[in-house]
Amino acid sequence: MYTKYQAAKAFNNVNQYLIKEIIDASPEKLLIKVYDFAIVQVQRHNLEKTNRAIQELINALDFSREDTREIAMGLLRLYKFCQDKMREKEYDIVHRILSELRDTWNEAINKYKLK
């Protein structure tokens, strides 16, 4: 059985691994990680953490370029819808939307070798 010291040390090692993984990740991989985090938090019915993750996705949208503005607006509407549905405790729809968006991004990243 772990002592408190051993548990803290193991947790610290995991944290260091995660920190290094995040620091070394490409922007595309970070996007997928945010989706993964949001999806896990939806499954846990954690409103606060899900909405924080969705807010990070919103913050990453690029409205400055004319060629991406329409896509960014569509994603913004979807993200806001997900935040609203989380507050209404409609977890299944949020899970489905975020999972489909994550899969679509992952497919695009793999297809265009953006990873």
N, C-alpha and C positions, 0 to 999 in steps of 0.2 A: 504494500500500500504506500502511496506517495505521502511524504511529509509535506507540510506547507511550503518548505523551502524548495523541495524537488518540483512541486507543482508550479510554483512561481518561476523557477528556472526554466522549466519546459515551456510555460506560457510565454516567457520572455524570448526564448529561442524561436518559437513560432512567430511571434510578433516581428522579430528581426528578419525572418525569412519573408514574411508578407511585405514588410517595408521595402526590402531590397527588390522584391518582385514588382512592386508598384513603381518604384523609382526607375527601374530598368524597362518598364513596359512602354510600348509605343502608344500614341494617342488612341489608336484603334483598339488595342487590347484593353486600355483603360476604359473605353466606352463599353466594351463587353463586360468588364468587371463591375461597372456601375449597374448595368442591367442585371447581372447575376445577383448582386447584392439586393437590388430592389425586389427581384422575384422571390428571393428567400424571405425577405421581410414581409412581403404580401402573404406568403404561405404561413408566416407566424402571426399574421393579423396585426403587425406593428405599424400603426398609422404614422407615427413620428418618423421612424427611420425610412419607411417607404417614401414618404413625402420629401424627406431630405434628399434621397437618391434621385427622385424625379426632378427636384429642383436643380440638382447638378446637371441632369440631362438638359433641362431648360437653359441653364447657364451656358452650355456648350453649343447651343444653336447659333448659327451664323446668319444674321439678317443683313449684313453689310454688302453682300454680293447679290446682284440682281438675279443671277442664274440659280441661286440657292434659296432665295427669299421665300418663294412659294412653298417649297418643301419644308423649310423651317417653320413657316406659319402652320402648315398642316400638322407637323409634329408637336408644335406648341399647343394646338387645340387638343390633340390626343393626350398629351401629358396633363393638361389642366383637367380634362375629362377624368383621367385616372385619379388625380388628386381628389376630385369631387366624389368619385365612386368609393374611394377609400374612406372618406368621411361618412359616407352612407353605408359602410360595411358591406359593400358588394365586391368581395375579394375575388370571386371567380372571374369576373369580367376584367378586372385590373390584371390579374395573373395572365389571362389569355392575351390581352393586348401587349403587355410587356414581353411576354415570351415570344410572340410572333414578331415584334419589332426586333428583339434580340437576335432571333434566328435569321431575319432578313438582313440585318447589319452584318452578322457573321458570314452569311453567304456572300454578300457583296465584297467584304474584306477578303475572303478566300478567293473569290472569282477574279478580283483585280489585283491580287497579291499585295494588298495594302498592309498586311500584318508585319 
